[in-house]
Amino acid sequence: MSEKIALWGGRFQGAPAEALAALSVSTHFDWRLADYDLQGSLAHAKALHEAKLLTDNEYLALTAALEHLRQDVASGAFTYSPEDEDVHTALERGLLEDKYAGAELGGKLRAGRSRNDQIATLIRMYLRDAASHLGKQLMNLAHALINQAEAAENHLMPGRTHMQHAQPVLVAHQLMAHCWPQIRNLERLADWRKRNDASPYGGGALAGNTLGLDPELVARELGFANVCQNSIDGTASRDGVAEFLYILTQIAVDMSRLAEEIIIWNTAEFDYVTLDDAYSTGSSIMPQKKNPDVAELARGKAGRLIGDLTGLLAMLKGLPLAYDRDLQEDKEPVFDAIDTLEVLLPAMTGMVETMRLHYDRMEALSTAGFSLATDVAEWLVKQGMPFRRAHEVSGACVALAESRGCGLEDLSDADFAGVNPALTSEVRDVLSASSAVSARRGAGGTAPVRVAEQISAARVRLEWLGA
């Protein structure tokens, strides 16, 4: 690392050891921040000009050099070298070249800023754009779930708790139960943007600067509504990165739950769904296999994001204020999570959009496992029986049906009366999956009218979040 391209070293008598230089290098992962670094430099140059630290001609020349460098970075004509310590070093090396600003003019840009406030700002800018892009992809997945829910109309399926048959529900209700968590994740991204809409630029290494630079000017230039209230906090905190990574991890966890369900539905035993060939794979040895790899990879990659989040939090937990080099480790976990979701979300969306649900199979199993037992108990409650007693009576009906190897709906009127005289023939009004579903008309319930309302509400919410 030569003195020419290092951003430090004046008080050192020798170059750093090769082992230290190798350990310090971060350009292989932070180069993706290059354009954000140059945007920050353009804003900083404007602040230097406003503070009379650059003449009009110097400001125009420096701005032109930065724009030239920015174009060459975008095209690949300029990139980092193995000797560059980080993205900031690489770009300063470029700026000092005669083809851009040259050493005299380019050397003026560093006044009043530190890599500490630079990187704290750049990561916020990068994550802000990533939130917008990933939000659009997540919205596509939510719409795919809603579209499948609408297509399911009033078809029924078994609802489960503990993976056991519980109560019948609409297929649409089940699908929407996977949609709402992702809508909440979109809301979390929107809330995150508000909390991180403040620029650390101007905080310097930790305490600000003495050159009269205007942090509010830089914030406006970079699209921030505010400036960090505390320069130490602005340069040293990474809770915004951790919160962002948590949201991405929650997205992955919620997708994993959907994926697990689809994997189960795709088994021969369940036979609830057929996945499109475009989103399935085969076996290298078994010709008959059609594997739900997208869902399995979604399930596996959720664990990867949990690891990213855990590693970041473990790194942050014991850092004293202000900046510490440990903070270099904040970027790779969140970059990995972003890159993972960039490829996972479109694949999950495509799988959901193209999967074919087997409504007849689902409906045939909707009353299996005595899933109407609660409806019998609640029918008795409506006749005036305390629920504690009604629960016992319904359970006795289940025991009788189970001993005969039949369903509750197969018991005769005499069978019901034999269990308890309160069980008149009218109890048959609740012994169908459709009646059980239609009866659950409370807000958030599985009745068709309520499911139609929630689908409409979800579309409105997505429209608002996308505005």
N, C-alpha and C positions, 0 to 999 in steps of 0.2 A: 504494500500500500504506500505509494509515493506521497510525498508532502503535497505535491501538486493537486492530487485528487482527494486528499483527506480533508475533513471539515474540522479537524482538531490536530494538535501536535506541536504547537509552538514551544511549549515548555518541555517537550521530550527531546532527549539527546539521540535516540535511535528509533528505528521502525519497530512496530509490534512484531512479536514472534509469529511465525507462520501458523502455529496452532491457534493463537488468539485471533489472527486475521480470519482463519477458516471458521472459527466459532462465531465471529461477529457478523459474517456476511449474511444478508437477508434479501439481496436483490432477486434471488430465485423465486421468492414468493411475494415480495412487496412491489415488484415492478408493475403489477397491475394497478398500482396507485399513481403511476407516472402522470397521467393526464390531470388527475386531481391535484397533484403537486404543482403542476404548471399553472393550473387555474389559480391556486393559492399564490403562486409567485406573481402572476399578473395583478391580482388584487393587492398584494404587498407592495408591488412597484407603485401602484396608484397611491397607496398610503404614504410611501416615501416621498413621492412628488408633492402631495398635499402638505407634507411636513417640511417642504423646501429642502429636502435632502437629495433630490434629483432636480436638475434643471429641466426646462421644457424639452430641450433637444435630447437630453439624456433619457428622459422618460419615454419619448417617442422611439428612440433607438432601442432601448431596453425592451419595450413592449413588442416591437417588431422582431427582435431577436428571440424572445420567448415564444411568439406565435410561430416563427420559423421552426424552432426546436419542437414545438408541439406538433406541427405538421409532420416533421420527420419521425417523431416517436410514433405517431399514428400509422404512418406508412411502413415503419420498420427500418427506415433509412438510418435512424439512430437508435441504438439500444445499449444496454449495460454491458460492461465487460467483467470478466472474472475478478478483476482487481477492485471493482467498486464495492464499497462496504454496504451501501443500501441505495434505495431509489433516490434519496436526496443527493448523495454523493455523485451518483451517476449523472444526474441532471445538471448539477453544478459543473462537473467536468465538461459536459457538453456546452453549457452556456459560456464557459471561459474560452472555448475555442474561437479562433478568429472568424470563422465562418458564421458564427452567431453573434455574441456580444464582445468577445475578447476579454482578457484578464482584467483590464482597468475598469471598464463599465460593468462587466459581469460580477466583479468582486464587490460592487456596491449593494447588490441585492440582499446580501446576508445580514445587513445591519438591522437590528431591532427584532430579530426572530431567532428561534432555536428549532432544532429538530423536534424538541419536545412539544411545542405548541403546533408545529407543522403536522406531525403524525397524528396528534389528537384530533386535529381538524379534518385531515384527509380521511381517516377511518370513518368519521361521521358522514362525510360526503359520500364515500363509497357505499356505506350501508344504507344511506338514504335512497340511493339509486337502486340498490339491490332489493330493498323493501318494495319499491314500486314495481320492479320486474317480477319478483316472486309473488307479489300480491296478485298480479294479473294471471299468473299461472295457477295460483290457488283458486282464484275466482272461476277459472275454467273447470276445475275439478268440482267445485260446488255446483256450478250449472249442470255438469254432467250428471250429478246425483239427483238434482231436481228434475231433470228431463226424464231420467229413469223412473222417478217417483210418479211423475205425471203419466207416463206410459203404463204404469202398473194399475192405474185407475182404482177400482175397488176390490182388487184381488186380495185374497187372504193368505196368511202364513202363520206358522206357530211362532209365538213370542216365547223367549226362553229366559230363565234365570238359572244360574249354576249349570248352564248348558242342558237343563232339563226343560221339557215342555211346561209352560207356565200358563199363558193365556193367549188366545188368538189375537192377532193384530193385522192391520193392513200392511201389505208389502211396502207401500209408499211410506207408511209411518216408520218402518224399520230403516228404510233408505234415508229418510230425512233425519233420523237420529245420528247418522254419520255426517250429514251436511251441516247441522248447526254448530258442532265443535269447530269446523273449519271457518264458518262465518265469524265465530268468536275469535279465532286466530287472526282473521283479517282485521277485526276491530282492535286486537292487540297491536298489530302493526301500525294502525292509524294512531293509537295512543302513544306508541313508542316514538313516532315521528314528532309528536308535540313535545315530549320530554327531551328530545335530542336536537331540538331546533335552536341550538345556541352554539356560537363559534368560540373555540378556545384560542384562536389566532390573536396574537397580541400579548399572550401570557408569557412569552419568552420561555426561558428555561423553567421558571416557576413564579417569578415575582413581577412580571410586566417589563416595561422598557422605559428608558429615560429620554427617548428621542422625540416624544410628542406625536407618536403614531396614533391613528384613530382606529381602534378595534371595531367600532361600529360600522365604519366605512367598509372595512374588509368583510365583515359579516354580511352586509348588504350585497356586496359584489359576489359573494359565494352562495347567496341564496338562503342565508340564515335570518331568522326574525329577531334573534337576540344574541347577546354576548354572554359568555359564562360569567357569573357573578363573582367568582373567586378564581384567581389565576392558578393557584396551587391545585384546586379541585379540577379545573379545566384541563391542565396538563397531565395530571396523575390519575384521574379516575377512569375506569373502564367499565363502570356498571352499565353504561349504554350498550357496550359490546356484549356483555354477559346477558343483558335482557334480550337483546336481539337474538342471540344464540339460543336462549331459552325458548323464544317464540318459534324459531325454526325447529327446535327439538320437539316442541309440543305438536307442531304440524306433522312431523314425522311419526310421532307416537300415535296421533289420531289416525293417520293413514295406515299405520301398522294394525290397528284394531279393525279397520275396514278390510285390510288385506287378509288378516287371519280369518275373518268371517267368510270371505270369498273363497279362500283355500278350503275351508270346511264345506261350504256349499258345493264346491266343485268335485267333491268325492263321489264315488258311485253310491255310497250309502245314503248321502243326502240327495244328490242329483237335483239341486236347485238351480244350477246355472251351467251354461255352456260358454266358455270363453272363445273369443274370436281367434282364428289361427294366427293372425298378425301379432297377437299379444300372448302367445303360448310358445313353448318349445318342446322338442322331442327328446328321446333318449338315444344315446350312442349305441345301446345294445338291445333295448326293448322296442320293437317297431310300433307297438300299440300306444306308447305313452304320449300324452299331451299334458305337459306340466304347466302349472300356474306360476311361471318364473317371475313375472312382474310383481305379483303379490308377495312371493317369497323374498324377493330382493327388497321390497318396501319394508317388510318385517325385519330383515337383517340390517338394513341401513338405518333404521330407527335406533338400533343399538349403537351404531357408529356415531350418530349425532349425540346420543347420551354421553358417550365417551368424550367427544369434543367439549361438551358443556362442563362435564366433571373436571376435565383437565384445566380448563380456563379458570373455573372457580377455585380450584386448588392452588393455582399459581397466584391468584389475586389475594387470597385470604390473609397473608401475613406481610404485605408490603407496607413499609413506612412511607410517609409522604416526604418529598414529592415524587419526582420521576425516578424509576429504577429500571435497569436494563432488562429485568424480568419481563417488562411490558412488551418487549419484542415478541413474546410468546402469545400475545393476544390475537394475532392476525391469522396464523395458520389454522387454528380450530374453526374460526368463523368463516374463513375462506373455504375450508373443506366442507362445512355444512352448506354453504351457498352452492358450491359446485355440485354437491350431492343432490340437493333439491332441484337444481336446474335440469338434471336429467331424469330424476324420479317423478316429478310432478307431471310432465307431459305423458310419461308412460302409464302412470296410474289413471290419468284422465282418459287416455285412449282405451285402456282396458275397461273402465266403467262405461264409457260411451258405447262400446261395441258388444258388451256381454249380453247374452240372451237369457232372461230369467224364465224358469219353467213354472208358470203360474199354476197349472193343473196339479203338479206334484206338490207344490207348497200348500195349495188349498186342501188337497186330500189328507195332508198331515196336520191341518190346523186344529183339529179337535183331538188328536192323539194324546196319550198321556193324561187323560182325564182333565184336559185344560179348561173345561167348563165348570169345574167343581166350585170355583169362587162365585160364579153366576148363580148356582143353586143356593149357596149360602146367602148371597145378597137378596135373592128372591124371598127367602124365608124371613130375612130382616124386614123386608117390605110388608110381610104379613104380621109383623109385630114380635117376632122371636128375637131375643138378644143374640148378638153376633157370636158370642162365646158358645152358646148352645147350637146356633145355626152351623158354625164351623164343625162341631162334632157330628151333627146329623149329615152334613154333606160328606164328611170323611167316611161315615158309615156307608153311604151310598157308593163311594169309591171302592171301599173294601169289598162290598157285595159284587160290584161289576168286575173287579179284579179277580175275585174267586171264580167267576164264570167265564173269564176271558173275553169280556165284551166291553163296550163303551157305556158311559152314563146314558147316552141317548137310546141305548138298546134295552135298558131296563123297562119293564112293564109298569102300568099304573099301579098294579097290585104290589109290585116290588117296592115302589116308592112309598106307598101307603104303609107297607109292612115295616119299613125303616122308621117312619114317623107319620102319623095321620095328617100332619100339616102339609105334607107333600101331596097335594092334589094333582089332578091331571094338568092343571094350568101351568105347572112347573115346566112343561114341555115348551112353553113359549121362549124359554131362555136356553134351551138345549140345542142351539145351532150357533156355529161360529159367526155367521152374519149378524144374528141378533145380539150376540155378545159384543161384537165390535161396535155396532150401531148404538148400543146403549151407553157407551163410554163417551158422552157428549161434553164432558167438562173441558175447560180450557186446557189445551195440551194433550187431550185424549186422542184415541185412535179412531174415533167415529169419522166416517167419510167427510162430513161437513167440517170437522175440525182440521182434518188433514189438508183439505182444500184450502182452508184459511192459512195454515202454516206455510204451505207451498207459496201462496201469494205473498205472505209476509216475508218469506225468505228472498223472493225475487225483488221485492221493494228494498230490502236491506242491502242486497248485493248492488242494486242500482245506485243506492246512496253511497256505498263504500267506493264504488268505481267512479263516482262523479269527481 
